[in-house]
Amino acid sequence: MKTEQQTIDFSNKVFHLEAPFPNETKLPVNQHEVEKQPEFTIEISNVKHILWVKEICDVTLTSALTRGTGISGRPPELLEEKIKKGEAVMAFALDGSWAGFSFISSWDNDRYVSNSGLIVAPQFRNTGLAKKIKRKIFELSRQKYPNAIIFSLTTGLAVMKMNHELGFVPVTYSEITNDEDFWEGCKSCVNCPVLMSKERKNCLCTAMRYDPKDKISNI
């Protein structure tokens, strides 16, 4: 005798299933968003910015000691002069705190211009501010000395990449200024003995330069 199997209809049933991970913590949606970077104002220097010179010097010295290479110190008197003459750029956070700095100098009767002293306050590093300062100081160089060859010496890969984006190319030391006053500034760098032993032909820094004539010829 065959036993008939009953078919149960589940079509109208509602099942309440427990969560597979009952103790799982769900994060609010906004915690998955990328953290916003701080905003800055970057302006050409003037006499009101002199009060920041000590902080700039202190942060530069600390960075030089931390890295142990590639940063030469500048006397506060020089930075004051650059700031007064409008040959520097200053960066500030929205709360008014100092955030970064860089300055320019001309050499060989304005034939060459150096972009130097790029520094960012520790709390604002890795925010993209260095690149913004680099572009602003480059624009200031082109504005004040439109026919000059702009150059930069650096051991930092990040600065090399920024220079490259602006049109700089690596060159030998013979293709930048021979002005003795410029090289005098290298004496405060820890690598100066290397530079002098190489008769100033090369050092640990990479020389990069931007020649406006090259850009015109390539148009």
Solvent accessible surface area in square Angstrom, and as a share of the most:
residue,aa,sasa,rsa
1,M,242,1.08
2,K,193,0.82
3,T,126,0.73
4,E,159,0.71
5,Q,174,0.77
6,Q,173,0.77
7,T,135,0.79
8,I,120,0.61
9,D,97,0.50
10,F,122,0.51
11,S,90,0.58
12,N,136,0.70
13,K,122,0.52
14,V,120,0.69
15,F,133,0.55
16,H,166,0.74
17,L,163,0.81
18,E,158,0.71
19,A,64,0.49
20,P,117,0.74
21,F,139,0.58
22,P,104,0.65
23,N,143,0.73
24,E,113,0.50
25,T,114,0.66
26,K,175,0.74
27,L,98,0.49
28,P,69,0.43
29,V,121,0.70
30,N,103,0.53
31,Q,113,0.50
32,H,129,0.57
33,E,120,0.54
34,V,139,0.80
35,E,151,0.68
36,K,186,0.79
37,Q,111,0.49
38,P,57,0.36
39,E,115,0.52
40,F,29,0.12
41,T,68,0.39
42,I,40,0.20
43,E,58,0.26
44,I,68,0.34
45,S,6,0.04
46,N,57,0.29
47,V,100,0.57
48,K,128,0.54
49,H,5,0.02
50,I,40,0.20
51,L,130,0.64
52,W,56,0.20
53,V,7,0.04
54,K,147,0.62
55,E,65,0.29
56,I,2,0.01
57,C,29,0.18
58,D,64,0.33
59,V,21,0.12
60,T,23,0.14
61,L,109,0.54
62,T,81,0.47
63,S,10,0.06
64,A,22,0.17
65,L,135,0.67
66,T,113,0.65
67,R,115,0.42
68,G,41,0.40
69,T,41,0.24
70,G,18,0.17
71,I,31,0.16
72,S,13,0.09
73,G,41,0.39
74,R,68,0.25
75,P,74,0.47
76,P,59,0.37
77,E,119,0.53
78,L,56,0.28
79,L,8,0.04
80,E,60,0.27
81,E,86,0.38
82,K,16,0.07
83,I,0,0.00
84,K,116,0.49
85,K,113,0.48
86,G,13,0.12
87,E,10,0.04
88,A,0,0.00
89,V,0,0.00
90,M,0,0.00
91,A,0,0.00
92,F,20,0.08
93,A,11,0.08
94,L,122,0.61
95,D,121,0.63
96,G,41,0.40
97,S,37,0.24
98,W,2,0.01
99,A,0,0.00
100,G,0,0.00
101,F,2,0.01
102,S,2,0.01
103,F,6,0.03
104,I,0,0.00
105,S,8,0.05
106,S,39,0.25
107,W,43,0.15
108,D,51,0.26
109,N,154,0.79
110,D,74,0.38
111,R,149,0.54
112,Y,12,0.05
113,V,0,0.00
114,S,3,0.02
115,N,11,0.05
116,S,17,0.11
117,G,23,0.22
118,L,48,0.24
119,I,15,0.07
120,V,12,0.07
121,A,1,0.01
122,P,78,0.49
123,Q,117,0.52
124,F,24,0.10
125,R,94,0.34
126,N,151,0.77
127,T,24,0.14
128,G,41,0.40
129,L,1,0.01
130,A,28,0.22
131,K,99,0.42
132,K,101,0.43
133,I,0,0.00
134,K,7,0.03
135,R,119,0.43
136,K,62,0.26
137,I,1,0.00
138,F,20,0.08
139,E,84,0.38
140,L,7,0.03
141,S,0,0.00
142,R,75,0.27
143,Q,129,0.57
144,K,78,0.33
145,Y,36,0.13
146,P,72,0.45
147,N,123,0.63
148,A,2,0.02
149,I,13,0.07
150,I,0,0.00
151,F,1,0.00
152,S,5,0.03
153,L,42,0.21
154,T,13,0.07
155,T,34,0.20
156,G,17,0.17
157,L,117,0.58
158,A,64,0.49
159,V,31,0.18
160,M,46,0.20
161,K,117,0.50
162,M,18,0.08
163,N,0,0.00
164,H,127,0.57
165,E,101,0.45
166,L,20,0.10
167,G,21,0.20
168,F,1,0.00
169,V,74,0.43
170,P,94,0.59
171,V,27,0.15
172,T,81,0.47
173,Y,14,0.05
174,S,92,0.59
175,E,69,0.31
176,I,2,0.01
177,T,0,0.00
178,N,108,0.56
179,D,36,0.18
180,E,113,0.51
181,D,103,0.53
182,F,21,0.09
183,W,14,0.05
184,E,95,0.43
185,G,36,0.35
186,C,23,0.14
187,K,121,0.51
188,S,72,0.47
189,C,16,0.10
190,V,100,0.57
191,N,13,0.07
192,C,17,0.10
193,P,94,0.59
194,V,53,0.30
195,L,6,0.03
196,M,102,0.46
197,S,83,0.53
198,K,98,0.41
199,E,126,0.56
200,R,61,0.22
201,K,132,0.56
202,N,72,0.37
203,C,29,0.17
204,L,105,0.52
205,C,24,0.14
206,T,44,0.25
207,A,2,0.01
208,M,7,0.03
209,R,42,0.15
210,Y,21,0.08
211,D,14,0.07
212,P,7,0.05
213,K,131,0.55
214,D,67,0.35
215,K,66,0.28
216,I,123,0.62
217,S,88,0.57
218,N,121,0.62
219,I,180,0.91
